Amino acid sequence: MRMRKKPRGKERLSVLSALTVSTPANGGRVSFNFEKELPLRLEIGCGKGDFIRGLSRQETGYNYLAMERCADVAVIAMEKYAMDRGLGRPHPQGGWEAPDGTVYKDTPWDIPLDMRGNVRFMPMEAGGLTDYFEGGIFESIYANFSDPWPKKGHARRRLTHPDFLERYLYLLRPNGYFRFKTDNADLFAYSLEMLEQSPFKVTFVTHDLHSSERAAENIMTEYERNFTAKGFPIHMVEARKE
Ligand SMILES: C[S@@+](CC[C@H](N)C(=O)[O-])C[C@H]1O[C@@H](n2cnc3c(N)ncnc32)[C@H](O)[C@@H]1O
């Protein structure tokens, strides 16, 4: 995703670190805590977070992790989520202004657990997924409008390359599912072929999501809104771990 560098990006991320998940300094598994123990869902490449905000409000019986490798983009997703949850707003002179008027600038705000909601943000690269988490931890994994990497030599970077599918299979619990949507017909054809050749069972396919039986429950992403406005149909596939 191309964007202008946001000023104070690192500071903004650390002030709301109660909403983030990070790996321990010496590597190893990530640690996170939620108010309630609920089935866990993962979105990879959450962008500015419209999808995870919408889904976490629509389907409240889950905890959510939103992974985004670009920290400057993850910050935007996290701040939009915090504002949406009534946790305050960015202060015009820097830092974060909590609802009680306190401005947190140099020290993180230890947001009470019951105010944090059911989403945490991970400014991380998905390539390390199986180092970060133990097997069978996720109920579902979502990837939306991920980068197509059209050159053959870059195929391994696609989030539906067999190496990534193998990681998802390890991380999903039995009957857990992977859901992928895109406007890109070539990437979709590739992804479908890779899923069909994998141990996943493809359970739903559409080449026009917005006219399909899943339209009513669909949560639009930033890219989805953009491509839909330009008239592109949206493809979606869901595949289950048997
Ligand atoms: C094209 S944008 C789509 C954003 C959002 N999902 C949407 O649909 O509007 C893809 C996003 O995925 C992130 N991304 C791509 N590959 C990734 C990876 N391997 N790990 C984590 N994030 C990744 C990019 O930084 C970018 O923000």
The ligand as an SDF file (V2000), in Angstrom:
LIG
                    3D

 27 29  0  0  0  0  0  0  0  0999 V2000
   -3.3950   -4.1360   -1.0870 C   0  0  0  0  0  0  0  0  0  0  0  0
   -3.4200   -3.8180    0.6330 S   0  0  0  0  0  0  0  0  0  0  0  0
   -5.0740   -4.3220    1.1200 C   0  0  0  0  0  0  0  0  0  0  0  0
   -5.4600   -3.7550    2.4580 C   0  0  0  0  0  0  0  0  0  0  0  0
   -6.7980   -4.2450    3.0250 C   0  0  0  0  0  0  0  0  0  0  0  0
   -6.7550   -5.6630    3.3130 N   0  0  0  0  0  0  0  0  0  0  0  0
   -7.9270   -3.9540    2.0780 C   0  0  0  0  0  0  0  0  0  0  0  0
   -8.4990   -4.9100    1.5310 O   0  0  0  0  0  0  0  0  0  0  0  0
   -8.2830   -2.7890    1.9040 O   0  0  0  0  0  0  0  0  0  0  0  0
   -2.4460   -5.1860    1.2270 C   0  0  0  0  0  0  0  0  0  0  0  0
   -1.9330   -4.9470    2.6450 C   0  0  0  0  0  0  0  0  0  0  0  0
   -1.3390   -6.1540    3.1070 O   0  0  0  0  0  0  0  0  0  0  0  0
   -0.1110   -5.8700    3.7390 C   0  0  0  0  0  0  0  0  0  0  0  0
    0.7120   -7.0830    3.5350 N   0  0  0  0  0  0  0  0  0  0  0  0
    1.0910   -7.5980    2.3500 C   0  0  0  0  0  0  0  0  0  0  0  0
    1.8400   -8.6860    2.5230 N   0  0  0  0  0  0  0  0  0  0  0  0
    1.9300   -8.8900    3.8560 C   0  0  0  0  0  0  0  0  0  0  0  0
    2.5860   -9.8560    4.6670 C   0  0  0  0  0  0  0  0  0  0  0  0
    3.3100  -10.8290    4.1100 N   0  0  0  0  0  0  0  0  0  0  0  0
    2.4620   -9.7540    6.0080 N   0  0  0  0  0  0  0  0  0  0  0  0
    1.7370   -8.7640    6.5780 C   0  0  0  0  0  0  0  0  0  0  0  0
    1.1080   -7.8080    5.8550 N   0  0  0  0  0  0  0  0  0  0  0  0
    1.1880   -7.8630    4.5210 C   0  0  0  0  0  0  0  0  0  0  0  0
    0.4260   -4.6580    3.0020 C   0  0  0  0  0  0  0  0  0  0  0  0
    1.3500   -3.9160    3.7890 O   0  0  0  0  0  0  0  0  0  0  0  0
   -0.8660   -3.8650    2.7210 C   0  0  0  0  0  0  0  0  0  0  0  0
   -1.1820   -2.9600    3.7560 O   0  0  0  0  0  0  0  0  0  0  0  0
  1  2  1  0
  2  3  1  0
  2 10  1  0
  3  4  1  0
  4  5  1  0
  5  6  1  0
  5  7  1  0
  7  8  2  0
  7  9  1  0
 10 11  1  0
 11 12  1  0
 11 26  1  0
 12 13  1  0
 13 14  1  0
 13 24  1  0
 14 15  1  0
 14 23  1  0
 15 16  2  0
 16 17  1  0
 17 18  1  0
 17 23  2  0
 18 19  1  0
 18 20  2  0
 20 21  1  0
 21 22  2  0
 22 23  1  0
 24 25  1  0
 24 26  1  0
 26 27  1  0
M  CHG  2   2   1   9  -1
M  END
$$$$
